[in-house]
Amino acid sequence: MNKTELIALLETKHQTFIELMEGLSAADFEKQVAGKWTPGQQLEHILRSVSPVSLAFSLPGFILRLVFGKANRPSRSYEELVAKYHAALQKGGKASGRFEVKSPVPIQNRNSLVTALKRTVLQLSRLSTNKSETALDNYILPHPLLGKLTLREMLYFTAYHVQHHQCSVQDIVTTQTETT
């Protein structure tokens, strides 16, 4: 997937997620289903996940290379990256540290979280446009679950990750039994 297609995918996946979040009732936004984050918590998690990627993409290549190194292999395809993520989840991988959302997210926070997510995804898209195709494959970033990813793979992950959480939110909303 080239850079233009990847940026379009990133924007489309996030826009679809944002529209879902904006359309939820207060009850659905705060709905708790055993063992899962509420939709509000998932929104906050997505924002927490995209923000450091956007920050990293703002750094010049020499800083990325100095801090994280250079790729020693070609970038995986989108499908390969998604398979790697699913394999990590199957092994019990889950969010931790600053990416874990422990507190409830009330409906009153939705608008500010959505606004911040829109702004962050737009910033990431703009920063990605400024990276060359070669840079996307040469520089790496650490991922807490998947290890070292090229910039291209990190964009693949970011696009897929929001889709993964969108499916989770849709499952929660359609679950009939609410457990607290």
Secondary structure, DSSP 8 states (H G I E B T S, - for coil): --HHHHHHHHHHHHHHHHHHHHH--HHHHT---TTS--HHHHHHHHHHHHHHHHHHHTS-HHHHHHHH-B-SS----HHHHHHHHHHHHHTT----GGG---S---GGGHHHHHHHHHHHHHHHHHHHHTS-HHHHHHBEEEETTTEEEEHHHHHHHHHHHHHHHHHHHHHHHH-S----
